[in-house]
Amino acid sequence: MSDTSASRPMRTPAAAPPPSAGEIADHLRAAVSALVRGTRAVDQLAPVPASVLDLLDTRGPMTTAELAAGRQVRHQTMAVTVKELTSAGLLGAETDPADARKKILTLTTAGKAALDADRRKRVAVLAEAVDEALDEDERRDLARALDLIDRITHSAGRLSRSPQASPGPITGAW
C-alpha cells in the first residue's frame, strides 16, 4: 500500500465565520466600558460633575435646563449639581440677557483646569498602557482600529437620534 497522503494537498480548516455585529457590539461595549472605568480611576472629579464640566467645555455656555437635557436628567437633579459646582468655583453663572429669569453657566478657569488635569492624567495612563502592552505593529493596528471606532461612534450617534430610538432614560427617585 502506498501512502497517497503526501501527494494530496493539505486541507486547512475553513476560515471561521466573522463574528456577528451583535457579538462585536457586545465586546466593544464591554471593552470600552472597562477602559473608561480603568482610566477614570485617576480622576479627581467625580463622574457626574466631570460630565457636566465636559458638556460646557465641548458645547459652550448653557442653562441648567440645557445641561439637564444634555445629561438626560431632571432639571431639579441638575440644579443640585450646578449649585455644588458653582459653590466649588468650577462654574460661573451670569444672567441671560434674553431672559433675566435664567442663568447662563460657563466653566471658570478653575473648572477648565480641573477638567484638563483629569483628561491629561487619563491620557498619560492610556499612553503608558499602550506603550507597555503593544509593540510597534500593534500600535499601528490600534491606530487604524480607532478610525473604525470613530465611524461606529458617528453612526451610533446618528442612529440614537433617529425616531426609532428609545424615548429617553428611566427616571425617578432612586
N, C-alpha and C positions, 0 to 999 in steps of 0.2 A: 504494500500500500504506500502510495506516495503522499506526502504532505502537500496539499494544494493551498494551504492557508498562506504560505509565503507568496504565492502568485496572485492571490486575491487582494484587492485594495483594502486597507484597514478602514473599518467603518467608525466614524466618530459619532457620538450621540448627537441627535438633532439639537440645535440650539434651543435653549429653554425659551418659552414664550415670554415676551416682555411683561412686567408686572402691570396690573390694571391701573387705570387712572385713580381709582379709589384706594388701592394699596399704596401707590406713590403719595397720594394726598395725605393718607393717614400717617405714613412715615415722615413726610415733610413737616406736618403739623407737630408731631411729637418731637422731632429733631430741633425745629426752630424754637419750640416752647422750652425745651431743655437748655438750648443755647442761651436764650434770653434770660431764663432763671439763673443760669450759671454766671452770666456776666453782670446781672443786677446785684449779685451778692456784694460787689464793691461799692455800690451806690450809697451816698449819704442821704439822698432824698428818698422818701417813701414812694411807692409806685403811683398812688393817686395824685399827690402833689406834683410829682415829676411829669405825669401825663398832662396835667393842666398847664404847667410851665411850657412843656413841649408844644402844646396846641398854640399857645400865644406866640411862641418863638417861630413856629412854622407858618401860622395863618395871620399873625399880626393881632393888633388890639381887638378885643371882643367884649361883649357884655356878659354878665353872669348867665343869662338865658342862652346866649350863643355857645358859651362853654358847656353848659348842661346838655344842649343838643349835640354838640361835638363829642362829648363823652357818653352820650346816651344815658344820662341820669336825670333825676328830677331836679328842678330848679332849687328846691329847698336843700337838697343834698349838696349841690354845687355851691350854694351860698355859704354853707358852713366851711367848705374847703377854701373858698375865696377869702373869707374872713380870717382864717388861720394864716394863709399865705400873705395877706396884706399886713397882719399883725407882725409876722416874721420879717417884714421888709422885702419880701420877694416879689410882691405885686404892688403896682401903683394904681390908683383909681382917680379918674377925673370925670367931671360931669359931662354927659353927652350934650354937645351944643345943639343937637336937633331935638332932644327930649331931656329936659332937666331932671326927670324922674329916674333916668338911667345913668349908670356909671360905666365908663369905658375903662377896661382893665388892660394894663400893659405890664411887661416884665420890667422890673427895676434892674439896675446894674448888678445888684447882689443876686437877683433871681437868675439873670443870664449867666453870671459867673458860677452859681451853684449847678445849673443845668449843664453848662460846658464842662465843669470839673468832672461830673459824673460821666458824661459822654467820653471824655479823654481817658478816664480810668477803664471804662468798658472796652474801648478801642485798644488800650495797652494790654489788657488781659487777652483779648482776641488775638492780637498780633503775636503775643508770646506763645499762645496755644498753637497758632498756625505754624510758627517757627519750630516749635517743639515736635508737633505731630506730623508735619508734612514735609516731604522732600520737594525739590525744585519742580519736578514734573507734576506732582500732586497739587502744588500751589497754582500751576498753570491751569490744571483741570478745574480747580475750585474757582479760579477767576472766570473761566468760561461758564461754569455752572451758575455763577452769580448773575450773568446775563439772562440765563433761563429763568432764574428765580425772579428777576425783575419783570420779565414778561408775564410770568404767572401772577405776580402781585398786581400788575396793571389789569390783567384780565379779571382777577378775583374782585378787585375794587369796582370794576365796571359791572360785573355780574351781581355784586351785593347791592348795587343801587338800582337794579332792574325791578320792574313791577312785581315779579315773582318772588322777590327776596322777602325774608321774614319781616313781619310788621314792626319789629323792634324788640328791645330787650324785655325780659321779665323784670318787673319792678315790684317793690312792695317793702313792707317793714321786715327786715331780716333780723 
